């Protein structure tokens, strides 16, 4: 009887806590970041152009599945600047996250843009299905899975490393640093996915077409390694959309670990190998 009553009271307490925790708050952010962080923004972007302030609103949501989001009102500004290569870059600054938290997202976006526009689009000009192709940059927390508990530590360490960066007040001069410097300064993994615009290609024409795309991948990765050096950690895939060809023949991968092409790996194992290669340098 005592156990039944205790269980009932515990359930009531949990339900009460859950109800309190699921209350949707209305959070309003009005800080004028361009004024508050005027000097910091110059250090990060150099000579930059600031777009008009845009008011944003996001309605809160509470779901019985456990998903919760507060109602938010905030400001955003678009920033336009040039990187060390002279490429025009854009990013969005909001005033509900810290400047330093956003800075590392800007770094990832800039690196991804540089390698997509400067490499992928150039090497696959006329062959690229742009809507499904990308270059994604992961800084610090690139280990996102493990096969056993013994492999869990790299994921936790990477996330802690990234969190420490975001909580620091370091300013990274994105307008001045070369990409070889950025990828040496931080532990980074690049993921490239190239989709070919060949959905309706006949199988008789496909073999030479796909071999050419694979050769372009080899040449592109080699040029990237030449620019970056041993900071290049890359997993890149070319995928054909040709419906006339069996699915298992339509893709090819290439991997680079610390600037050198490596074989007999997969995306999962490469992430862990990159992590191990930086032991003693970043963690």
Secondary structure, DSSP 8 states (H G I E B T S, - for coil): -HHHHHHHHHHHHHHHHHHHHT---EEE----HHHHTHHHHHHHHSS-EE---EEEEE--EE-TTS-EE-EEEEEEEEEEEE-TTS-EEEEEEESSS-HHHHHHHHHHHHHHHHHIIIIIHHHTTTTB-GGG-EEEEEES------SSGGGHHHHHHHHHHHHHHHHS-----TTT--HHHHHHHS-EEEEEEEEES-TT--HHHHHHHHHHHHHHHHHHHHHHHHHHGGG--EEEEEEE--TTS-GGGSEEEEEEETTEE--S--HHHHHHHHHHHTTTTT-
